[in-house]
Amino acid sequence: ENKPLPPASIAKLLTALIAREELGRDERIEISASAKAVGEKQSPAPVGEIFRRDEAIRLALIESANDAAAALAEAVGRRRGGFSPQHRLKIFQVLLAERAAQIGLESSRFQNPTGIDEKGQSATSRDLAKLLEYLWQNDQELLRLTRSVQTSARSEQGREYLLKNTNALLAEFPAIRASKTGTVDEEPGTLALLYPARPDRIAVIVILKSPDKFGDGRTLLRWLEQTFP
């Protein structure tokens, strides 16, 4: 649990937390050309599409869209005085480090808002469990955004985008309280879950660098159900 490994898109939970702390609910988040240029998994929204804060967070967390996460980071950086996309992301990178330290993620380093693998970026499963615990205690509304098997995000231009959750276990285990998936080097990679072990106790599961994250997650969830019926 103390071995630093790539967090992949689990890192987007920290990005979403900062966005909800720094931006108002009605903040307009634009999918910029620089956000699209981040690459890898993208939302279907074109450059110039604008979303309210939590609609953009849905894109980032449910579909794990890197362009939406980058757009949220740029909006925070702009609010903090950033004068260019690069400067705004630099500001956000500093905020990632500051917020991680405040939460107590002592053995993890977050370099970008998307979780895309980058030199110097790593997290331990213990730290990511701390992050999930913090969110459960302080922002359950954010976690609720991660529970939908299928939902939609509506842009300010009136277009609606169907979102399908990247977590294949949600339909099988409807009691899941929160989740986030991630992919590392084209392997299934990472999975974070909150699951009720007892009516008054929530189990935190963090799986990193797994060749079968959903198989591993299923095994752990079934063990919880059998151990704490």
BELPEBEL-V82490 format. One line per field, one symbol per residue. ss: DSSP state (H for helix, E for strand, L for the rest). psi: psi as a letter, one per 20 degrees, with the letter a starting at -180 (. if undefined). burial: 1 if it has 16 or more other C-alpha atoms within 10 Angstrom, else 0. A space follows every 10 residues. Layout:
ss: ???
psi: ???
burial: ???
This chain:
ss: LLLLELLHHH HHHHHHHHHH HHLLLLLEEE LLHHHHLLLL LLLLLLLLLE EEHHHHHHHH HHLLLHHHHH HHHHHHHHHL LLLLHHHHHH HHHHHHHHHH HHHLLLLLEL LLLLLLLLLL LEELHHHHHH HHHHHHHHLH HHHHLLLLLE EEEELLLLLE EEEELLLLLL LLLLLLLEEE EEEELLEEEE EEEEEEEELL EEEEEEEEEE LLHHHHHHHH HHHHHHHLL
psi: ijpprpibih hhghghgggh hhqqhjppop nrhhghihac pqriprpiqp qrghghhggh ggilohhggh hgghgghghj jpirgghghg ghgghggghg hhhkmhjqpp hrihippqpi prqqhgghhg gggghhhhmh gghhiiipgp arpprhijqp ppppqioiig hhmiiphqqp rqppljrgeq ppqppohrhj pppppppqlp imhhgggggg ghgghhhm.
burial: 0001111111 1111111111 0010001111 1101110100 1110100011 1111111111 1111111111 1111111100 0100100111 1110111001 0000101111 1111111000 1111111111 1110110000 0110111110 0010100000 0011111011 0000011111 1111000111 1111111000 0111111111 0011001100 100100000
